[in-house]
Amino acid sequence: MREIIIRNILRLLAVVAIQLFVLNNIYFGGYINPMFYTIFILMLPNRMGRIYMLLLSFALGLCIDIFSNMLGFHAFACTIMAFCRITFADRIITRNEEVSIPTPSFFTVAPQYFAYYSLILLFIHSLVFYTLDYFSMEYFFRILVSSILTTLVTVVLVVVWQMLFNSRKRIR
């Protein structure tokens, strides 16, 4: 148990540092800003209580907001993402089977299901974030394009992180 807590604290510090010092300074074509810090929410242990998951997600988003001089957009988007993860992530990852997966990752579930899980949750996060950021129907297509492109780039970063830093043995 202590190992899981230490691993998650180190993951939190690493993804926040990467997001704040590197990725917040990158904008591809004015549409894409990778939101890599969301990998923390994607990889939270399944045994974690719902309230703790929502509070941790809110705190993560608030931390990013504070250091990015935002108005709570990240906090709200992270909280919505965590709520959606609680609501239907098990249906996506385990396909309603009685399988115990401690932490969702590219190697603990089938890669296609983890990719699907990541795409859905990251798209929800990006859509909520950019809707709050632009907050006008005048920018509908910009919101949609930014959400899709940011989601795709973030999924690529999540998969690269998974390949580099997670164990390669599958849990069945």
C-alpha positions in Angstrom: 0.0 0.0 0.0 2.8 2.4 0.9 4.5 1.7 -2.4 1.3 2.7 -4.3 1.0 5.9 -2.4 4.7 6.8 -3.0 4.4 5.9 -6.7 1.4 8.1 -7.1 3.0 11.1 -5.3 6.1 10.8 -7.5 3.8 10.5 -10.6 1.9 13.6 -9.5 5.1 15.7 -9.0 6.5 14.5 -12.3 3.5 15.2 -14.4 2.8 18.6 -12.8 6.5 19.6 -13.3 6.4 18.4 -17.0 3.1 20.3 -17.6 4.2 23.5 -15.9 7.7 23.8 -17.1 7.5 22.3 -20.6 4.1 21.7 -22.0 2.4 24.9 -20.9 4.9 26.8 -23.1 4.0 24.7 -26.2 1.2 25.7 -28.6 1.1 23.9 -31.9 -0.5 26.1 -34.5 -2.6 27.9 -31.9 -4.9 24.9 -31.5 -2.9 22.3 -29.5 -1.7 22.6 -25.9 -0.9 19.1 -24.6 -2.6 18.5 -21.3 -0.3 15.7 -20.1 -1.1 16.1 -16.4 -4.4 14.3 -16.9 -2.4 11.0 -17.0 -2.5 11.2 -13.2 -6.3 11.0 -13.2 -6.2 8.2 -15.9 -3.9 6.1 -13.7 -5.4 6.6 -10.3 -6.0 3.2 -8.5 -9.4 1.8 -9.0 -9.7 1.0 -5.3 -9.6 4.7 -4.5 -12.8 6.1 -3.1 -15.0 8.3 -5.3 -14.7 11.3 -3.1 -10.9 11.0 -2.8 -10.7 10.7 -6.6 -12.8 13.8 -7.2 -10.9 15.8 -4.5 -7.5 14.7 -5.9 -8.6 15.6 -9.4 -9.9 19.0 -8.3 -6.6 19.7 -6.4 -4.5 18.7 -9.4 -6.5 21.0 -11.7 -6.4 23.8 -9.1 -2.6 23.4 -8.8 -2.2 23.7 -12.6 -4.6 26.7 -12.6 -2.7 28.5 -9.9 0.7 28.2 -11.6 -0.8 28.9 -15.1 -2.8 32.0 -14.0 -6.1 30.4 -15.1 -9.5 31.0 -13.6 -10.4 27.4 -12.5 -10.8 25.9 -16.0 -8.3 23.1 -15.3 -9.9 22.3 -11.9 -13.4 22.1 -13.4 -12.3 20.0 -16.4 -10.3 17.6 -14.1 -13.3 17.2 -11.8 -15.6 16.4 -14.7 -13.0 14.0 -16.1 -12.8 12.2 -12.7 -16.6 12.1 -12.5 -16.8 10.5 -15.9 -14.0 8.1 -15.0 -16.0 7.0 -11.9 -19.2 6.7 -13.9 -18.2 4.6 -16.8 -14.5 3.7 -16.8 -14.9 0.2 -15.5 -17.4 -0.6 -18.3 -14.8 0.5 -20.9 -11.7 -1.1 -19.3 -13.1 -4.4 -18.1 -16.1 -4.7 -20.5 -18.3 -5.5 -17.5 -16.3 -8.6 -16.7 -15.4 -9.6 -13.2 -11.7 -8.6 -13.6 -9.7 -6.9 -10.9 -7.4 -4.2 -12.3 -5.6 -2.2 -9.6 -4.4 0.6 -11.8 -5.5 1.2 -15.4 -2.5 1.3 -17.8 -1.4 0.3 -21.2 0.0 -3.0 -19.8 -2.7 -3.9 -17.2 -5.6 -3.9 -19.7 -5.7 -4.6 -23.4 -4.0 -1.7 -25.2 -7.0 -1.0 -27.4 -9.3 -0.7 -24.4 -6.8 1.6 -22.6 -6.5 3.8 -25.7 -10.3 3.9 -26.0 -10.6 4.8 -22.3 -7.9 7.5 -22.6 -9.4 9.0 -25.8 -12.9 9.3 -24.3 -11.8 10.8 -21.0 -9.2 13.1 -22.5 -11.7 14.3 -25.1 -14.2 15.1 -22.3 -11.5 17.0 -20.4 -10.4 19.0 -23.5 -13.9 19.8 -24.6 -14.9 21.1 -21.1 -11.6 23.1 -20.9 -11.8 24.7 -24.3 -15.6 25.4 -23.9 -14.8 27.3 -20.7 -11.8 29.0 -22.3 -13.6 30.4 -25.3 -17.1 30.4 -23.8 -18.9 31.4 -27.0 -20.7 29.5 -29.7 -19.0 31.8 -32.2 -15.9 29.6 -31.6 -17.7 26.3 -31.9 -15.4 24.9 -34.6 -12.2 26.2 -32.9 -13.4 24.5 -29.6 -14.0 21.3 -31.5 -10.7 21.3 -33.5 -8.7 22.3 -30.4 -10.3 19.5 -28.3 -9.7 16.8 -30.9 -6.1 17.8 -31.7 -5.2 18.3 -28.0 -6.8 14.9 -27.2 -4.8 13.1 -29.9 -1.5 14.7 -28.9 -2.1 14.0 -25.2 -2.9 10.4 -26.0 0.4 10.0 -27.8 2.2 11.5 -24.8 0.3 9.2 -22.5 1.3 6.1 -24.5 4.9 7.2 -24.7 4.9 7.7 -20.9 3.4 4.2 -20.4 6.0 2.7 -22.7 8.9 4.4 -20.8 7.8 4.2 -17.2 5.4 1.3 -16.6 6.2 -2.4 -16.1 5.7 -4.5 -19.2 4.1 -7.5 -17.6 0.4 -7.8 -18.2 -2.0 -8.5 -15.3 -4.8 -10.8 -16.2 
